[in-house]
């Protein structure tokens, strides 16, 4: 079992995992941005 055959066997799940990771990062980035926007609106209304 060479390293290449192991890497090729695992490439698809790894690629799928990376795709899901980036989807998660995008999701959290959007959630954080929405949270910051809501915070800024609430914060600016107080002054």
C-alpha positions as CSV (number, residue, x, y, z in Angstrom):
1,X,0.0,0.0,0.0
2,X,1.8,3.1,-1.2
3,X,1.2,6.5,0.2
4,X,-0.4,7.6,-3.2
5,X,-3.0,4.8,-3.2
6,X,-3.9,5.7,0.4
7,X,-4.2,9.4,-0.5
8,X,-6.3,8.6,-3.6
9,X,-8.6,6.4,-1.6
10,X,-9.1,9.2,1.0
11,X,-9.2,12.1,-1.4
12,X,-13.0,12.1,-2.0
13,X,-14.1,12.1,1.6
14,X,-11.4,14.7,2.5
15,X,-12.6,16.9,-0.4
16,X,-16.2,16.5,0.7
17,X,-15.2,17.4,4.3
18,X,-13.4,20.5,3.1
19,X,-16.4,21.6,1.1
20,X,-18.6,21.2,4.2
21,X,-16.1,23.0,6.3
22,X,-16.2,26.0,3.9
23,X,-20.0,25.9,3.9
24,X,-19.8,26.0,7.7
25,X,-17.4,28.9,7.7
26,X,-19.6,30.9,5.3
27,X,-22.6,30.1,7.5
28,X,-20.9,31.3,10.7
29,X,-19.5,34.4,8.9
30,X,-23.0,35.3,7.8
31,X,-24.4,34.7,11.3
32,X,-21.6,36.8,12.9
33,X,-22.2,39.6,10.4
34,X,-25.9,39.6,11.1
35,X,-25.2,39.6,14.8
36,X,-22.8,42.6,14.4
37,X,-25.3,44.5,12.3
38,X,-28.1,43.9,14.8
39,X,-25.7,45.0,17.6
40,X,-24.7,48.2,15.7
41,X,-28.3,49.1,15.1
42,X,-29.3,48.6,18.7
43,X,-26.1,50.4,19.9
44,X,-26.7,53.4,17.6
45,X,-30.3,53.7,18.7
46,X,-29.3,54.2,22.3
47,X,-27.3,57.4,21.5
